[in-house]
Amino acid sequence: MQLSIQRDNYKGHAKSPWLVVLPARLSPTGKRKYNRFATRAAAASYIASIRMHVKANGEKPVAMLPARLAADAAAACKLLEGSGLSLCDAVRQLLAAVHTQGVACAPFIPSGGAGGGGEVAATPAAAPLTLADILAKVAATKGHQSAATIRTRNTTCSTLFSRNPGLSSTPLELLTPEKIQAILDNTWPDAPTSWNGGRRQLHALFNWAIKRRMVRMENPVTCLEQRHVKEAEITALPPANLKKLFSACRPATADEIAAAAHITNHAAKRAAKADLTHLRPYIAVCAFAGMRPTECTRLRWQDIDFEDAIISVRAPNSKTGGQRHIEMHPTLAAWLRACRPADAAPTDLVTQDPSLNPNLSALRARAGFGGGKWQNDCLRHSYATYYLKARIGEIAQLQLNMGHRSAQLLYSRYVNMAGTTREMADKWWQILPETPPGERGCP
């Protein structure tokens, strides 16, 4: 059975441009039926319902029901009048209670039978599973995940619940593709990246419950297409600007301390007056190894092998959960040797800073990159560009160094040769620490 969604651009159908053609063999009229929908998700949901019907009943006209079922449906709709529930909603709630909590369905006593009056002898049904229930169960079983993964899931769900009152207590069976799309649109109307993140988290929660047979349903998020995200172009940082960053890794001057008095944010004021010399190894690792910022904060001196020129990113410290080894360029080795404190233990962190984010903001401002002039992940992008431009190694090795599963992401997002020259790349890798004679390590 082939059903497809078509876009009808005729101006008369502007409010319902998505078209699904039901073939004659499935149509109750015996002729092709043209069904129009306001959203692509609604059209996809309709196709999913047709496929479920065909799977259960074969290729029979969808609307041709036995007289007995039609009478039951009419009676059920009569009972539901004024409740605000459709027949499908009522059935979903009942099935949710049956399948998720193991509640046995009490037999219905037909009208005129024992008990009279068509009353139903029913056992009180347990509450059906909700998104909040699934989130709690997932948290209890996935405590081994990284703190960043857990924080992202909790933050996303908290935002969804706060901006959509009643969502946390809505039974899973009632969350149709149309409702989920409306929820995502209401939560992030103009933020496609966040919209896609919310879709990803909801899809994972539904999948987790479905795989464990807590609910018997198809994942309603699957048919929702991700929003298109226009990637921001990140250009490589000029070598002169990297030198400014390293030069800003120093104690604050008297003028900078005086200027900090006008800063109202306490953390920013403290950072503006701080000695930022200890950030030199962090900047060096990001600029000359392309390590992710979070991975860099977990790096320890024992993970750096100066003899074999290798930096090991251990599995617990990796974003992807897999261990990898980064080749260490001689420039990075020189910076790390110069910046390693004389009393540093192998288990010490390379970047020991409980106030890293405020200090990095202060460092960039001190270097002249305040006021939104800095692009996030700029050093990681610059590393990838200058690595290839200077022909340090091949794309396959760069992919391993950066921890990507494919080279496609490198080409599409990280390598940007626009405006870069071989001379700039050579200068990037020639930026070395200036260590006074007799001095060992960073203060």
C-alpha positions, 0 to 999 in steps of 0.5 A, spaced: 500 500 500 503 506 497 500 512 500 504 519 500 503 526 502 503 531 496 504 539 497 498 542 493 500 550 492 493 552 489 491 558 492 484 556 494 487 550 498 492 555 502 489 553 509 490 546 507 495 545 503 497 537 504 494 532 500 493 525 501 489 521 496 486 515 499 485 509 493 478 507 491 479 500 494 480 503 501 475 509 500 468 508 503 465 511 496 469 506 492 472 512 488 479 516 490 478 520 496 482 527 496 484 528 504 487 535 505 490 537 512 493 544 515 499 541 517 504 535 514 504 532 521 496 531 521 497 528 514 502 523 516 498 521 522 492 520 517 497 515 513 499 512 520 492 510 521 490 508 515 496 503 515 494 501 522 487 499 519 490 495 513 494 491 518 488 489 522 483 488 517 486 488 510 485 492 504 477 494 506 474 500 505 476 504 511 469 507 513 465 501 512 464 498 519 459 492 521 452 495 523 454 492 530 460 496 531 457 502 528 451 502 533 456 501 539 460 507 536 454 511 536 452 509 543 459 510 546 459 517 543 452 519 546 455 517 553 461 521 552 457 527 550 459 533 555 465 530 557 470 533 552 473 526 550 472 523 543 471 516 542 478 515 541 480 519 547 476 515 551 478 508 548 486 510 549 485 512 556 482 505 558 487 502 554 493 506 557 490 503 564 490 496 562 496 496 558 501 500 563 498 498 570 496 491 569 488 493 570 484 487 568 478 490 564 471 489 568 466 485 564 460 490 561 453 488 563 449 489 557 443 493 557 437 489 560 442 483 563 443 482 570 444 488 574 439 492 569 439 499 567 446 497 563 450 499 568 457 497 568 461 493 574 468 496 573 474 496 578 477 502 579 482 503 574 489 506 576 492 512 573 495 511 566 502 513 564 504 520 563 510 523 561 512 525 568 512 518 570 516 516 564 521 521 565 522 519 573 523 512 570 528 514 565 532 518 571 531 512 575 534 507 570 539 512 566 543 514 572 550 512 569 549 517 563 553 523 563 551 529 567 550 533 561 546 528 558 541 528 564 541 536 565 539 537 558 533 532 558 531 535 565 532 542 562 528 540 556 522 537 559 522 542 565 521 547 559 516 543 556 512 542 562 512 549 564 510 552 558 504 547 556 500 547 563 497 540 564 502 536 559 506 533 565 499 529 567 496 528 560 496 520 559 501 518 553 495 515 549 492 522 548 498 525 545 497 525 538 502 527 533 498 533 532 498 535 539 505 534 540 507 539 534 502 544 537 506 543 544 513 544 540 510 550 536 508 553 543 514 552 546 519 554 541 516 558 536 522 561 533 527 557 535 528 551 530 534 548 534 531 548 541 525 545 537 529 539 534 532 538 541 525 538 544 522 533 539 529 529 540 527 528 547 520 526 547 522 521 541 526 518 546 522 518 552 516 515 548 521 509 545 523 508 552 516 506 554 514 503 548 520 498 547 518 496 555 511 495 553 509 500 558 504 502 552 502 499 546 502 505 541 506 507 535 511 513 537 507 519 535 513 523 534 516 519 529 512 522 523 514 529 525 520 532 521 525 536 524 525 543 523 531 546 518 536 550 522 540 555 518 547 554 520 551 560 522 558 561 519 564 560 523 570 563 520 577 561 523 580 566 528 586 570 525 593 568 529 593 575 531 587 574 535 589 568 538 595 571 541 591 577 544 587 571 548 594 568 550 596 575 552 590 576 556 592 570 560 595 575 566 593 578 572 588 584 571 592 591 571 590 597 575 585 600 570 582 594 569 581 593 576 578 600 577 573 599 571 571 592 574 568 597 580 562 599 575 560 592 573 554 590 577 554 582 576 558 579 582 561 574 578 563 578 572 566 583 577 570 578 581 572 575 574 574 582 571 579 583 577 582 576 577 589 573 575 587 569 569 594 566 568 591 559 569 587 559 563 593 558 558 593 551 558 585 551 557 586 556 551 592 552 548 588 545 548 582 548 545 586 552 539 591 546 538 588 540 539 580 542 537 578 539 544 571 540 546 570 545 552 567 540 556 572 535 555 578 540 556 575 541 563 576 534 565 583 533 562 588 531 567 595 531 566 596 523 566 592 523 560 597 527 556 603 523 554 609 527 552 613 522 550 608 519 544 605 526 543 598 523 545 592 526 549 587 521 551 580 523 552 577 517 556 570 514 555 567 517 561 570 524 559 568 524 552 561 527 549 560 521 545 562 516 551 567 513 546 575 513 548 579 517 543 587 519 542 589 526 539 595 527 536 599 532 540 602 538 535 609 540 538 606 547 539 601 544 544 606 540 547 611 546 548 605 550 551 603 544 556 610 543 558 611 551 559 604 551 563 604 545 567 605 547 575 612 544 578 607 541 583 602 538 579 600 531 580 598 526 575 591 526 577 590 534 577 586 537 572 589 541 567 584 546 568 582 547 575 577 553 575 570 553 579 569 559 576 571 557 569 565 561 565 565 567 568 573 567 567 573 566 560 568 571 559 572 576 562 578 573 558 575 575 552 573 582 554 580 583 556 582 581 549 578 585 546 572 580 544 567 583 548 560 585 546 558 579 542 564 579 538 566 572 540 563 566 536 562 560 540 566 554 539 571 558 535 577 555 537 575 548 535 573 551 528 579 554 527 583 548 529 580 544 524 581 549 519 588 551 520 590 543 521 588 542 514 590 548 511 597 547 514 597 540 511 598 537 518 595 531 517 589 528 513 582 529 514 581 522 516 586 523 522 582 530 523 576 526 524 579 522 529 582 527 533 575 531 533 571 525 535 566 525 529 563 519 527 563 521 520 567 526 516 561 530 513 560 534 519 567 536 518 566 539 511 559 542 513 560 545 519 567 545 522 572 547 516 571 554 513 577 556 508 573 562 507 578 568 508 584 563 510 591 562 507 597 558 508 601 563 511 595 564 516 595 557 518 603 557 518 603 563 523 597 559 527 602 553 529 608 558 530 605 561 536 609 559 542 609 561 549 614 566 551 617 563 558 623 567 561 629 564 562 629 560 569 622 560 569 618 553 570 611 553 568 605 557 569 604 561 576 
